[in-house]
Amino acid sequence: MIVLTSAIAFTFLILIVILFQVALAVGVPWGEYAMGGKFPGKYPISNNHCHFITMSNNGIY
C-alpha cells in the first residue's frame, strides 16, 4: 500500500514540474520562479529548448 501511495504522490508531483516547464516554454511570464529569477517575465526564445529537454527527461521517470 505504501508503494502505491508513493507512486501516486511522485506521479502527481512530477506532473506539476512538467506543467511548469510547459508553461515556461509557451511563454507564461514565470521567469522569476525559475533559474533563480535570472529572467524575470518571459524567458528568451533561445531558452525554450531547455524546457522541452527537461520535460522529456521528467517524462522518462
N, CA, C and O atoms as CSV, one atom per row, in Angstrom:
chain,resi,resn,atom,element,x,y,z
A,1,MET,N,N,0.821,-1.194,0.000
A,1,MET,CA,C,0.000,0.000,0.000
A,1,MET,C,C,0.865,1.258,0.000
A,1,MET,O,O,0.545,2.232,-0.682
A,2,ILE,N,N,1.955,1.241,0.760
A,2,ILE,CA,C,2.823,2.417,0.839
A,2,ILE,C,C,3.500,2.687,-0.502
A,2,ILE,O,O,3.745,3.839,-0.859
A,3,VAL,N,N,3.804,1.608,-1.250
A,3,VAL,CA,C,4.447,1.778,-2.553
A,3,VAL,C,C,3.472,2.439,-3.524
A,3,VAL,O,O,3.864,3.323,-4.286
A,4,LEU,N,N,2.229,2.026,-3.507
A,4,LEU,CA,C,1.221,2.613,-4.381
A,4,LEU,C,C,1.008,4.090,-4.044
A,4,LEU,O,O,0.922,4.923,-4.946
A,5,THR,N,N,0.926,4.412,-2.779
A,5,THR,CA,C,0.755,5.798,-2.356
A,5,THR,C,C,1.948,6.645,-2.768
A,5,THR,O,O,1.781,7.777,-3.223
A,6,SER,N,N,3.133,6.110,-2.614
A,6,SER,CA,C,4.344,6.828,-3.019
A,6,SER,C,C,4.374,7.046,-4.525
A,6,SER,O,O,4.762,8.116,-4.994
A,7,ALA,N,N,3.969,6.043,-5.276
A,7,ALA,CA,C,3.957,6.164,-6.736
A,7,ALA,C,C,2.955,7.213,-7.193
A,7,ALA,O,O,3.239,7.982,-8.111
A,8,ILE,N,N,1.804,7.253,-6.573
A,8,ILE,CA,C,0.794,8.260,-6.917
A,8,ILE,C,C,1.287,9.656,-6.559
A,8,ILE,O,O,1.107,10.591,-7.339
A,9,ALA,N,N,1.902,9.810,-5.396
A,9,ALA,CA,C,2.435,11.111,-4.988
A,9,ALA,C,C,3.532,11.570,-5.936
A,9,ALA,O,O,3.560,12.736,-6.331
A,10,PHE,N,N,4.438,10.666,-6.308
A,10,PHE,CA,C,5.509,11.014,-7.231
A,10,PHE,C,C,4.946,11.423,-8.584
A,10,PHE,O,O,5.397,12.410,-9.166
A,11,THR,N,N,3.974,10.685,-9.089
A,11,THR,CA,C,3.364,10.996,-10.377
A,11,THR,C,C,2.720,12.375,-10.354
A,11,THR,O,O,2.874,13.150,-11.299
A,12,PHE,N,N,2.013,12.679,-9.302
A,12,PHE,CA,C,1.367,13.984,-9.167
A,12,PHE,C,C,2.401,15.110,-9.121
A,12,PHE,O,O,2.237,16.128,-9.795
A,13,LEU,N,N,3.449,14.936,-8.343
A,13,LEU,CA,C,4.462,15.983,-8.207
A,13,LEU,C,C,5.257,16.185,-9.493
A,13,LEU,O,O,5.555,17.323,-9.856
A,14,ILE,N,N,5.604,15.104,-10.186
A,14,ILE,CA,C,6.359,15.244,-11.434
A,14,ILE,C,C,5.477,15.868,-12.506
A,14,ILE,O,O,5.980,16.575,-13.379
A,15,LEU,N,N,4.174,15.621,-12.458
A,15,LEU,CA,C,3.250,16.255,-13.393
A,15,LEU,C,C,3.228,17.772,-13.198
A,15,LEU,O,O,3.148,18.528,-14.166
A,16,ILE,N,N,3.299,18.205,-11.953
A,16,ILE,CA,C,3.359,19.645,-11.673
A,16,ILE,C,C,4.624,20.245,-12.287
A,16,ILE,O,O,4.576,21.323,-12.879
A,17,VAL,N,N,5.748,19.553,-12.147
A,17,VAL,CA,C,7.015,20.040,-12.713
A,17,VAL,C,C,6.928,20.111,-14.236
A,17,VAL,O,O,7.368,21.091,-14.839
A,18,ILE,N,N,6.370,19.088,-14.852
A,18,ILE,CA,C,6.243,19.069,-16.315
A,18,ILE,C,C,5.339,20.195,-16.785
A,18,ILE,O,O,5.659,20.862,-17.769
A,19,LEU,N,N,4.221,20.424,-16.111
A,19,LEU,CA,C,3.312,21.506,-16.497
A,19,LEU,C,C,3.962,22.872,-16.325
A,19,LEU,O,O,3.717,23.776,-17.124
A,20,PHE,N,N,4.783,23.036,-15.300
A,20,PHE,CA,C,5.523,24.282,-15.108
A,20,PHE,C,C,6.488,24.515,-16.270
A,20,PHE,O,O,6.592,25.632,-16.779
A,21,GLN,N,N,7.187,23.469,-16.687
A,21,GLN,CA,C,8.115,23.586,-17.807
A,21,GLN,C,C,7.379,23.891,-19.109
A,21,GLN,O,O,7.866,24.672,-19.926
A,22,VAL,N,N,6.212,23.283,-19.308
A,22,VAL,CA,C,5.403,23.581,-20.495
A,22,VAL,C,C,4.994,25.042,-20.482
A,22,VAL,O,O,5.083,25.724,-21.504
A,23,ALA,N,N,4.545,25.527,-19.330
A,23,ALA,CA,C,4.126,26.921,-19.217
A,23,ALA,C,C,5.275,27.872,-19.549
A,23,ALA,O,O,5.071,28.859,-20.255
A,24,LEU,N,N,6.467,27.591,-19.054
A,24,LEU,CA,C,7.622,28.435,-19.367
A,24,LEU,C,C,7.952,28.389,-20.857
A,24,LEU,O,O,8.299,29.408,-21.454
A,25,ALA,N,N,7.842,27.209,-21.447
A,25,ALA,CA,C,8.189,27.052,-22.856
A,25,ALA,C,C,7.216,27.795,-23.772
A,25,ALA,O,O,7.620,28.298,-24.820
A,26,VAL,N,N,5.947,27.869,-23.390
A,26,VAL,CA,C,4.973,28.551,-24.247
A,26,VAL,C,C,4.877,30.038,-23.962
A,26,VAL,O,O,4.147,30.748,-24.654
A,27,GLY,N,N,5.598,30.528,-22.956
A,27,GLY,CA,C,5.685,31.969,-22.765
A,27,GLY,C,C,4.960,32.553,-21.575
A,27,GLY,O,O,4.780,33.770,-21.510
A,28,VAL,N,N,4.540,31.739,-20.641
A,28,VAL,CA,C,3.923,32.274,-19.427
A,28,VAL,C,C,5.002,33.024,-18.637
A,28,VAL,O,O,6.096,32.492,-18.452
A,29,PRO,N,N,4.720,34.244,-18.168
A,29,PRO,CA,C,5.769,35.063,-17.529
A,29,PRO,C,C,6.090,34.652,-16.089
A,29,PRO,O,O,5.855,35.413,-15.151
A,30,TRP,N,N,6.623,33.454,-15.928
A,30,TRP,CA,C,7.015,32.960,-14.606
A,30,TRP,C,C,8.520,32.820,-14.495
A,30,TRP,O,O,9.010,31.973,-13.748
A,31,GLY,N,N,9.260,33.639,-15.228
A,31,GLY,CA,C,10.712,33.542,-15.242
A,31,GLY,C,C,11.360,33.769,-13.897
A,31,GLY,O,O,12.427,33.219,-13.622
A,32,GLU,N,N,10.726,34.579,-13.041
A,32,GLU,CA,C,11.331,34.837,-11.732
A,32,GLU,C,C,11.250,33.635,-10.805
A,32,GLU,O,O,11.911,33.611,-9.768
A,33,TYR,N,N,10.446,32.631,-11.164
A,33,TYR,CA,C,10.333,31.426,-10.336
A,33,TYR,C,C,11.279,30.320,-10.786
A,33,TYR,O,O,11.350,29.272,-10.144
A,34,ALA,N,N,12.003,30.536,-11.873
A,34,ALA,CA,C,12.907,29.524,-12.401
A,34,ALA,C,C,14.305,30.116,-12.565
A,34,ALA,O,O,14.452,31.318,-12.786
A,35,MET,N,N,15.308,29.288,-12.458
A,35,MET,CA,C,16.705,29.674,-12.634
A,35,MET,C,C,17.095,30.855,-11.750
A,35,MET,O,O,17.841,31.737,-12.174
A,36,GLY,N,N,16.594,30.865,-10.542
A,36,GLY,CA,C,16.977,31.895,-9.582
A,36,GLY,C,C,16.513,33.287,-9.942
A,36,GLY,O,O,17.069,34.268,-9.449
A,37,GLY,N,N,15.494,33.397,-10.801
A,37,GLY,CA,C,14.973,34.700,-11.182
A,37,GLY,C,C,15.853,35.444,-12.173
A,37,GLY,O,O,15.748,36.665,-12.296
A,38,LYS,N,N,16.704,34.739,-12.871
A,38,LYS,CA,C,17.635,35.381,-13.812
A,38,LYS,C,C,16.899,36.093,-14.942
A,38,LYS,O,O,17.354,37.133,-15.418
A,39,PHE,N,N,15.775,35.546,-15.372
A,39,PHE,CA,C,14.998,36.132,-16.457
A,39,PHE,C,C,13.597,36.482,-15.958
A,39,PHE,O,O,12.674,35.691,-16.154
A,40,PRO,N,N,13.406,37.636,-15.323
A,40,PRO,CA,C,12.053,37.993,-14.875
A,40,PRO,C,C,11.125,38.165,-16.081
A,40,PRO,O,O,11.534,38.660,-17.132
A,41,GLY,N,N,9.887,37.751,-15.908
A,41,GLY,CA,C,8.937,37.809,-17.022
A,41,GLY,C,C,9.093,36.574,-17.900
A,41,GLY,O,O,9.358,35.474,-17.414
A,42,LYS,N,N,8.923,36.781,-19.203
A,42,LYS,CA,C,9.035,35.661,-20.142
A,42,LYS,C,C,10.491,35.287,-20.362
A,42,LYS,O,O,11.388,36.129,-20.313
A,43,TYR,N,N,10.698,34.006,-20.604
A,43,TYR,CA,C,12.037,33.521,-20.930
A,43,TYR,C,C,12.370,33.910,-22.363
A,43,TYR,O,O,11.476,34.023,-23.202
A,44,PRO,N,N,13.652,34.116,-22.645
A,44,PRO,CA,C,14.049,34.349,-24.037
A,44,PRO,C,C,13.757,33.110,-24.894
A,44,PRO,O,O,13.776,31.979,-24.409
A,45,ILE,N,N,13.491,33.353,-26.159
A,45,ILE,CA,C,13.182,32.249,-27.079
A,45,ILE,C,C,14.315,31.226,-27.107
A,45,ILE,O,O,14.068,30.028,-27.248
A,46,SER,N,N,15.535,31.688,-26.975
A,46,SER,CA,C,16.679,30.766,-27.060
A,46,SER,C,C,16.704,29.761,-25.911
A,46,SER,O,O,17.365,28.729,-26.029
A,47,ASN,N,N,16.012,30.024,-24.814
A,47,ASN,CA,C,15.998,29.100,-23.677
A,47,ASN,C,C,14.861,28.093,-23.744
A,47,ASN,O,O,14.811,27.181,-22.920
A,48,ASN,N,N,13.958,28.226,-24.687
A,48,ASN,CA,C,12.810,27.325,-24.736
A,48,ASN,C,C,13.196,25.881,-24.995
A,48,ASN,O,O,12.515,24.970,-24.525
A,49,HIS,N,N,14.283,25.649,-25.739
A,49,HIS,CA,C,14.694,24.265,-25.990
A,49,HIS,C,C,15.079,23.566,-24.690
A,49,HIS,O,O,14.925,22.350,-24.577
A,50,CYS,N,N,15.574,24.308,-23.716
A,50,CYS,CA,C,15.930,23.708,-22.421
A,50,CYS,C,C,14.701,23.138,-21.720
A,50,CYS,O,O,14.775,22.090,-21.078
A,51,HIS,N,N,13.579,23.828,-21.844
A,51,HIS,CA,C,12.361,23.360,-21.192
A,51,HIS,C,C,11.846,22.080,-21.834
A,51,HIS,O,O,11.367,21.183,-21.140
A,52,PHE,N,N,11.942,21.994,-23.140
A,52,PHE,CA,C,11.493,20.779,-23.805
A,52,PHE,C,C,12.376,19.589,-23.449
A,52,PHE,O,O,11.882,18.470,-23.305
A,53,ILE,N,N,13.668,19.822,-23.306
A,53,ILE,CA,C,14.574,18.745,-22.891
A,53,ILE,C,C,14.240,18.300,-21.471
A,53,ILE,O,O,14.203,17.103,-21.187
A,54,THR,N,N,13.996,19.258,-20.579
A,54,THR,CA,C,13.648,18.929,-19.196
A,54,THR,C,C,12.333,18.165,-19.130
A,54,THR,O,O,12.202,17.207,-18.368
A,55,MET,N,N,11.357,18.591,-19.932
A,55,MET,CA,C,10.074,17.886,-19.940
A,55,MET,C,C,10.249,16.442,-20.380
A,55,MET,O,O,9.664,15.532,-19.794
A,56,SER,N,N,11.055,16.234,-21.412
A,56,SER,CA,C,11.226,14.858,-21.896
A,56,SER,C,C,11.984,14.027,-20.861
A,56,SER,O,O,11.682,12.847,-20.685
A,57,ASN,N,N,12.950,14.614,-20.181
A,57,ASN,CA,C,13.661,13.865,-19.147
A,57,ASN,C,C,12.739,13.532,-17.976
A,57,ASN,O,O,12.805,12.426,-17.439
A,58,ASN,N,N,11.888,14.463,-17.573
A,58,ASN,CA,C,10.956,14.194,-16.480
A,58,ASN,C,C,9.934,13.139,-16.874
A,58,ASN,O,O,9.520,12.334,-16.039
A,59,GLY,N,N,9.529,13.135,-18.121
A,59,GLY,CA,C,8.567,12.144,-18.587
A,59,GLY,C,C,9.104,10.739,-18.595
A,59,GLY,O,O,8.334,9.782,-18.510
A,60,ILE,N,N,10.413,10.592,-18.696
A,60,ILE,CA,C,11.027,9.256,-18.706
A,60,ILE,C,C,10.894,8.603,-17.336
A,60,ILE,O,O,10.690,7.393,-17.240
A,61,TYR,N,N,11.008,9.389,-16.290
A,61,TYR,CA,C,10.943,8.828,-14.949
A,61,TYR,C,C,9.531,8.511,-14.588
A,61,TYR,O,O,9.270,8.026,-13.487
